[in-house]
């Protein structure tokens, strides 16, 4: 995908087919496909297979994940007694620091 060998909408091999080709356990391939889907790089159409995601779809998925992360983080910040502005300022401070993000 990143190398350009696959383009948006291209089908990926079935879990069984790829596992056989790579001589690995099908569960390993299934787990990898789930992770790619979670990251928005592929999408699954039930009964049809797994396909390379579009750049637009990937962006939409990332935006949705970012909103979910923000919501969970705000809930946790509230549990710590921080209001949203205090939490946002903390994020800005960390983002502006020279410390590497891990």
N, C-alpha and C positions, 0 to 999 in steps of 0.2 A: 504494500500500500504506500508506504513512505517513499519507496524507491521508484514508484510509478509503474510497477509491473502489473498492478491491479488498479482498475479505475472504479469509480462509483457505480454501484449496481452489479458489478461482477459477482457471480456466485462463488462461494468458497466450497471446497470439497466437503462431502459429508464427514461427520465425525468418524465413522467406521473406515471410510476410504482413506482419509488422511492418517488415521492411526495405523492402518495397514501399510501405507506408503512409508511412514516414518519408523515403523516397527516399535510403536509405543502403545501403552494402554489407552483404550478409547476414553477412559475417564480423564486422562491427562489432556487430550484434545478438547473434550467437552468443557473442562475447566478453563482452558485457554480461550475458547470461544466465548464463554460467559464473561470472562474478564474483558475481552475485546468489546463485547456488547455493553458492558458496564461503562467502559470508557468512551462509548459512542463511536467506535471505529467500524463496527459492523452492526447490522440489524437482522433480526430473525423474522421470517414470515412462516408461521406455523404451517407445516405440511409442504412447504416449498423449499426451505433451506435457509442458509445464512449468506448474507450478501454484504459487500463492501459498502459502507455508509458514504453519503454525500458530504461534501464540505459544509453545506448548509445544515444538514441533519446533525453533523458532528457539533457545529457551533450551537445549534438549538439544544442539543443534549447537554453540552457543557454549561450553557446558561441555566438550564433547569437544575443541574447538579449544584451549581454555584448558589442558586436561590435556596435549595434545600440545606446546603451547608450553612448559609447565612442564618436561616431560620433556626436550625439546631444550635448554632453558636450564640445567637441572641437569647435563646431560652436558657442556655448554660450561663451566660453572662448575668442574666436576671437572677439566677439562683445564687450567684456570687454577690449580688447586691449592686451590680452595675447597671446604670441606665444605658439605652442605646448609644447616646452620644459619647459617654465615657468609653464604651467598648469600641466604637468606631475610632476614637482617638488612640486607643491602645493599638489597634490594627495599623493605623497610619504610622505610629511610632516604630513599630516592628518593621513595617515595610520600608521605612526610610533608613533604617539602620543598615550598617554594612555587614551585619552578621548573615551568613548564608542561610537560606531557607532549607529546611530538611523535611 
